[in-house]
Amino acid sequence: MGKPTGFLEYARVDRPAVPARERISGFGEFHTEPGAEARTEQGARCMNCGVPFCQSDYGCPLHNLIPEWNDEISARNMEYALRRLLKTNDFPEFTGRVCPALCENACVCSLYGEAVTIRDNELAVIENAWASGMMKPEPPLVRTGKRVAVVGSGPAGLAAAQQLNRRGHSVTVYERDDRPGGLLMYGIPNMKLDKAVILRRIAKMEEEGIRFVCGTSVGKDISPKELKAEYDAVILCCGARRERSLGVDTAGVRGVGPALEYLSAATRSLLDGAGNSLDARGLRVVVVGNGDTATDCVATALRQGAASVTQLVRKPKREKSERIWPYPADGEKTDYGQEEAAALFGCDPRRYGTTVRKVVADEDGSLSSLIVLTDGTEQEIGADLLLTATGFSGAEPETAAAFGLETDERGLLGDERYRTADPKVFACGDMRRGASLVVWAIAEGRACARIVDRELEGYTNL
């Protein structure tokens, strides 16, 4: 390690955030980098443990070489830090922004103090590399002559495509939306992941030889038969976007919509400069759910100028319990969206132990209120826009059905070896694993690429 006593001498310093009331005026990212000297000290806090749990199964699904690149950061050797980082993670600029940092929960420093700023350090390394010109295209020197189609351009599809292209296979990525990126593009709001960051990476991948075909739905615009005839292997990375039902009748009521539809519309409006049919400006917004997507809806509604935002959480509030390392402490966390709502309206927007029993519409069919049950007491609350962030129940069935494949009882596709019933078709990411984290999707894409490469070449060096 760069400084054996660094974890004793330096305190943890997170990336500074713009104050909540200021940042809700726009959709820009709101964290800043504290500077090279501060980052050097944060890298020096890494203890270089004998058993680095941060990169174990308890910490990072990608098994990032965290102590190694922290050591390079502490030595101010950002080029070598980048080499170690990219060895295991294809897209640190994504995980450095949106990953919940499981690695920090497993950091040995956090046993008796505060964890190393692993996620911030990771982001500092990759952004320094982009800014200094180190992120140059790396097309393969030799092509294998094998062709692979990747269906879906979320983090799993992008990781699989990048790995297979680096191996020398010719890769084409099919995306049904107008821009690549999947949920990175249209499921995560811009203030968490600026879309220019995604497009910057896509441009580099195109320079390396990967072809992106957007606005094309496999099964509608191009048939599975055509894909299988043209390509040596097909990888399905279509996500797990089938939303769970709210459990109440909302048919014919305007002002009720799925969270992802709302977030997608907000991003499209931002990128295209067009109007937004789901704009929350001046509306009483109610968000159902307690995950990251619900938080993103709260934060987006605030930036659009909602008159009020209420977040309904089905489960009772969990009090913070004693932590069992290497897991995080159990209990409710206050994320950026709740912090912003509290700053604007003076209180946390969450109402725990609350379920929606009925939606009430006015004479023209627009949502006017909700009948909710809170701790056994029924009451009515005003609402103009209801957003449901109730989780996902598996992959949308259309693509699998088009390939003649059946999903399992969880609505997922693919076995533990990323194979399907069709020997030419593979599946990975949320479509195989279920809705999960971006870091897990990248790990899935990398692992699936190894299987496909071995199938095509008889061995793999990925």
N, C-alpha and C positions, 0 to 999 in steps of 0.2 A: 504494500500500500504506500501511497505517496507520503503520508504523515501518520505514523502510528498513534499519535495522541490527538489526531484531528477531531475525533468524535467527542473528546473531552474539552477541547479548546473552542470549538465553533458551535453555535446554536443553529438549529434548523431555521432556514429562511425560505419561505415559499415565494413563488412569483407574485409580485404585487398585483392587486386587482383594482380596477377603476371603481370608485364608490358606486353603490347600487343605484342611487337616484340619478347619477350621471349616465351610467352605461345603458339604461333602458331607453335612452333617446335615439338609439340606433342599433343596427344588427352587427356591428363590428366586434371582433374578438376583444376581450376586455382585460386580459392579463398582459403584463409587460415583463421583459427580461431584466433582472437587476444588474447585469454587467459581468464582465469577465472575471474580475477579482472575487466577487461574491460567488460566482459559479465555481471557481477554483476551490474556494473554502468548502462549498457544499460537496464537491467531489471528495475532498479530503476527509469528510466525516465518515466515509465508508470504512468499516473495520477490517475488511478482507477476512471474514470469518473462516475458521477451519471448515465449517459446513455452512455454505451460503444458502440459507433457506429461501432467500429472495428469488433465486433462479431454480428452485426445486418445484415439484408439483404443487406444493403449498403456495407458491408465489406466482411465478410467471409461466403460463402455458407454452410460451415460446422458448423457455429456458435461456433467456438472454444472459449474456456473460457480464452481468452487472458489476461485480467487483473489478473486473478487468478494465471496463471503460470508465468506471469511476476513478480508478488509479490513474488512467491517462488524462482525465480531466484535471485531477489534482496536480499533475505534472505539466499542465498546459499544453498537452500534446493532442490537439483535437483531431488531427488526421488519423492517428492510431486509434483514438477513441471511436471514430467513425467506422474504421475497419472492423473493430470488434462488435460494434452495434449492428452493422449490416450483415454480419455473418449469420445471425439468427432471426432478424426482423426485417421484412421487406419494406415496411412502411412506418418507421418510427414517428414521422410527422403526424400520422393519424393517432397512433396509440399514445403519443406524448400529449395529445390534446384531450382524448375522450376515454382513455382506459381508466377504470376505477383504482388502478394501482394496487393490485393484489400483492405485488412484490413488496410494497411498503408495509403492508400488514405483517408480512413474514420477515421483515428486516429485524435482525438481532438487536440493533440499536433501540428498537421500539419496545423491547422487553422492560427496560427501566427508564426510558426517556422517549425522545421523538425519533421517528424513522428518518433515514437518509431521504433526501428529495429525489428519489430515483426517477420518477416520471419527468420532473422538471429538468433534471440532468440530461435525460434521454432527448428531450425536445431541444435543449440547448445545443447538443452535439449535431443533430440533423439540420437544424435551422442555420447553424454556423456553416455547415457544409454547403447548403444551398446558396447562402449569401457570399461565400468565398469562392464559388466556382468548382468545388470538389465533386459535385453531383453531375458528372458528365455521362452521356449515353454509353452503354456497354453492350453493343450488339454482339452476338456470338460470332466467333471467328469461322466456324464451320456449321453448316446446316445438315441435319440428319436425313432430310427428305421426307420425314414424317409430319403429318398435319393433325392438329388438335383443335376442336371447337370447344369453347367455354361459353356456357349459357348463363348469363348473369354477371354483372360487373361490380358486385359488392366486394368487400374485403377478401372473402374466400376466393372468388373468381379472379380478382386481380393478383392475389398471391400465387394461385395455381398457374395463371398465365405467365407471370414474370419468371417463375422457376422453370417452367417448361421451355420458355423462349431462351433463357440463359443456357439451357441444355442443348439448344440448337434445333428444337422442333419449331415448325411454323404454326403460330397460334392466332386464331381469330376469336374475338370476344363478341358475343351477341347480347345486346341490351334492349329491352322493350321501351325504356324511357328515351327521351330526346338527348340526354346527356349520360355519360358513363359515371359509375360510382355507386349505384344502388342506394342503400340506406345511408351511406356516407354522404351522398349528394342530396337526397330528398327526405331522409328520415332524421338527420341530425341538423339542428338549426345553425345558421351561419355564425352566430356569436360563439359557438363551441368549436366549430370546424369551418373555417372560411373556405368557400368553394374554390377560391383561387388556388388553395393548397392542393386540392384534388386535381384540378385541371393541370397544374404544374407537373404533377406526377404522371398523369395520363400522357401529356406531351412527351415526357421522357421515355415512357414505355413505347409510344408510337415511333420515336426516333430509333429505338432498339429493335424495331421490326414487328411489333404486335399490332394487329389490325383490329380496330373497333368498328362494329356495325351497330349503330343506334337506331331507335325507332323501329326495331324489328322484333316481333313476337314469335318465338319458335312454337310451331303448332298452328299458327295462323298465317303469318307472312312467309314463313319458310317451313317446310315439313321435316319431321324427324327422318323420314326416308332420304330426303336430299342431303341432310347433314351426315348421316351414316354412310352415304355413298361417297361423299366428298372428303370426309375426314377419317383418320385412322382411329381416333378416339373422341368421345364426347363427354364433357364433364358438366353436370348440372349443378349450378350454384344459385338456385332461385330463391333462397331465403325461406323463412317460415312466417309469412305475412298474413295468414288466415286469422283474423281477429276473433277473440272470444266475444260472445254475445253479452249485452248488458243485462239481459234477462227480463226486459220490459218491452211492451209494444210501443214502437216509435214510428210505425208505418204512417206515411202521409204527413208527418210533422216536420216542418222546415225549421232549420236551426239545430239539427242533431247530426253529428258526423263522427267518424273514426278519427282518432288522434293523428294517425299517419297521413290521412287525407288532408287534414288541416295543416300539418307541418310542411307537407309537400307543396301545397298551394302557396304557403307563405314564402318558401324558397323560390318557387317559380316566379312569383310576383317580384321578389327582390332581384332575381337575375335578369328577367325579361323586361322589367319596368312597366308591367301591365297591371291592370286592376286585379283584385282578389275577391272572389265571391264569398270567401270564408273569413273576410276581415273582421276582427273583433272590435274595431273602433267604436267606442261609445256603447258597447254592449255589456250586459251582465253575463259573465262567462262562468260556467261551471265545468270543472275537469274531474272526471272520475278515474281514480287510479293513484298509485303511490310509487311508481317506478321512475326511471329516467325519462321516459317518454312523457309522462304526466308533468314532470318538472319542466321539460322543454315546452310543453303547451302553455304552462303558467307564464314562463318567461317570454314566450312569443306574444301572447295576448297582452302582456304589459307593454311591450314595445309597439304594439299596434294601437295602443290607447284605449284599452278596455275600461269601462266605467267601474267594474269590480271584477275580482277573480276569487272564486271559491273552489277549493280542492276537496273532494269527498273521498275518504279512505275507509274501506270496508272494515278493516281490522281495528281493534282498540289500540290506543297509543302504547307503544312498548317503552317502558322505562329503561334507561341505560343500565346494563348489568356489568359485572366485573368481566374483564376481558380474559379470554383463554387463548394465549398465543399459540400458533401464528395466525389465528383468525381475528377478524375485527370485532370490536365490542358490539354486543347486541343492543339495539335501541334505535330510535328514530334519528336520522341525520337531517340537518337543515342544509339543503343544497342551494345553488345559486338562485333558482327561481323563487323559492320560499323567502330567501333573504331579500330579494328585490321587492316581493309583494309586501313584506313586513315594512320595508323602508318607505314604500309608497302609501300603504293603507294603514300602517300602524299595528298590524297583527299578522301572525302566521295564517296563511290562507287555508290550512288543512282543518277539516272537521272529521275526527276519528269516529270509528264505530257507526258509520253512516252508510246506508244503502238507498238507492233510488227505487221507489215503489211504483211511481207512475209519472209520466210526462203529461203536462197540460198545455193545450194549444188554444189560441184565441180563435175568433171567428174565421179568419183567413188562413188558418192552418199553421201559423207561426208559433214557435215555442214561446210560452209566457211564464211558466213556472214548473217546479218539480215538487212532487210529494215524496218526502224522504223519511226514513226511519232512523233515528239517532238514539241509541241505547234504550230501545223499546218505546220511544216517544215519536209519534208521527207529526210532521209539520210541513208547511209549504214554504218554499223559498223561490224568489223571483229569478228567472233565467231567460236570456235571449239566445244563448249559444251553449249547447251541451257537447262536450268533447269526451269521447270514451277511450281511455287508455287502459284497457282491462287485460292486456296481455294477448298472447297468440297461442293458437291450438294446432300449429303445424303448417306445412307448406300448402300453398294454394294448389289444388289438385290438377289444374288444366295441363301443365307441362308434362307431369308424370303420365297422365292419361293419354296424351298425344303420343308418347313413346310406348304405350301399351304396358306401362309399369304400375304396380299397385303400391300405395303407401301403407305403412303399418298402422297399428291401432292409435298411434300418436300423430298420425298424419305426416310421417317422415319417410325418407327414402334412402336406401343404401345401408350396407352392413358395416361391421367394424373394420373391414378392409376397403371401404369406400366403393364397393362394387354393388351393382344392381343385378336383376335377373337377366339383363342383356349384357353379354360379355364385352360389348363395345362401349357401354354407357356407364359412367361413374357418377357419384354424387358426393358433395361435401358441403361444409359450412352449416348454416342454420337449417338447411334443407335436410341434412342428415342428423345433426346434433340436437336441433331445436333452438328456439330463440335464445341467443347468448351474447357474449361480449365480442367486440371487434377483435380483440387479441386472440380469442378462441377461433374466430373465423379465419384469421391469418394462419394460425397453426393448422387448421383443417386443410386450407388450400395448399400449404407446403407439404403436408403429409400425403394428400391425394396426388399431388404432382409426382412424388417419389414412386407411388404405386403405378401410375400411368407410365412413367418413364421406364420402369422395370418391365412393364407389359410390352412396351414398344421396342425396347432395345435388348431385353434379356438380362439387363443389369442396370444399376443406377449409381451415379456418383453425386446425386443431389443430397 
